[in-house]
Amino acid sequence: MQSILPLPTQPVKPGTSTGQQFWQSSDKTIDSYSPADGQLIARVHVSTRADYDRVIDTAKAAFLEWRQVPAPRRGEIVRQMGEQFRRYKRELGTLVSYEMGKSLQEGLGEVQEIIDICDFAVGQSRQLYGLSMHSERPAHRMFEQWHPLGVVGIISAFNFPVAVWSWNAMLAWVCGDVCVWKPSEKTPLTALACQQIIGEVLRNNNVPEGVSCLVTGGRDAGEWLANDPRVALVSATGSTRMGKAVAEAVAGRLGKYLLELGGNNAIIVSEHADLDLAIPAIVFGAVGTAGQRCTTTRRLIVQETIYDDVKNRLKNAYAQLRIGSPLDESFHVGPLIDQQAVHNYQLAVNDIRESGGRFVVEPGVVDGLGFESGCYVRPCIAEAENHWAIVQRETFAPILYLLKYTTLDDAIAQQNGVPQGLSSAIFTLNMREAERFLAVSGSDCGIANVNIGTSGAEIGGAFGGEKETGGGRESGSDAWKAYMRRQTNTVNYGTALPLAQGITFEL
Ligand code: NAD
């Protein structure tokens, strides 16, 4: 396949969005290959430790200016960024699809998420509210205010190479923070493209150099952020293994962290479900982005009386799936990110067989698509049991486990019976079942849906999950509070000095 985009022929240098003067020292590059066709699409310079230190110092200096800019004015700059992303939606969406391998529709959808969070953040910039409380002392006023934190480090995963950055950065900027982004080493070019897209807005508005920065590299660069006391908040998205390492490092210096980690999401299909709604939701949830979403449906917990019916309908639906280039909209399933991911898929398939699993839809690597990528695999379905070690783990591939239940209590126990707690759903038209699923004794996940699948969250709600998913919340609702520090203020406008709790202190 010919490269479909006008891509750079020289190694590209990261830096701040408005200048590149920091970036002279490293000749080491990350080579970014498209999983769609196996082509080398870019070489990106890797930041050295010296580059990193200069970036953090510049970001810290920028913070002193940026925090003084009124929040609605910061919101106006984010509004202009949203306009830029509208302008470049097709180009950036295509690049996301080409570099990461998700379908073009999903690539465009990811850019739409950036646009949506920009809109949300603009409104938020006028709503950074604190409460006021009634003081117990006469002639006193008590209230709270929210102030920005400082430098926010953003470590992102490959599967949402641009949206996750924007969920963090747009809110952090309206809150008055400055951002240093360390994108996945598997998708560096999309990150550079975002910096270029917003660079013009930053320059036009005379935003100080260092409000938006990028450092490139792998785990090392992520560890620099996690261990650096100059970084007030580390927001990290990725595997639970990575999240545990980041949490330990940041907690060791009593910094703040926000974690968005792995999921092992289930849909419960009740005998009262509308299967015409449930089947497409299950298939989209299980095979969308080739099973590489944190919210991918990995487990299907089906009531025993409809189990065979659901199994047969899924077999039929999977038989119609077309696997091929993500850039061709006639295909439903694109590639995995790289050959290591294909290897992990194969290991999981072996593990399922060894555990006694039976494939209802057979797995396999797909060849003969006309290009060299080697990253395409067949979405598969296996009958399994919830307690198996392989079912308890998140395998980042399109493997769906079929589990059976008798009572709703049993279904909820299976749904909750994994270490992760991101997204969950029930399909039922029975109001009592739906409410029990959402009640305190129901789903233990950060997201619990009724009659929609596990993936495809909206910007307006807080996004994140419990247990090994890390407990963080991003995007909508009051997620902005994670990017600010709360200050309680008491002002005495009277002529006496009454102490709290009725204490007297005579001099
Ligand atoms: P990963 O953990 O391999 O890498 C994620 C990022 O962390 C990369 O930028 C990487 O360089 C960096 N990193 C790795 N080790 C590090 C360390 N010790 N210290 C600091 N940084 C480190 O994950 P991935 O393969 O890119 O992404 C897939 C994973 O991300 C899945 O588990 C998926 O569920 C999860 N994810 C979660 C969410 C969510 O919102 N909950 C969203 C997207 C992806």
Residues whose N, C-alpha, C, O or C-beta is under 5 A from the ligand:
A	BS01	NAD	I155 S156 A157 F158 K182 P183 S184 E185 G217 G218 R219 G222 E223 T237 G238 S239 T240 M242 A245 E260 L261 G262 G263 R293 C294
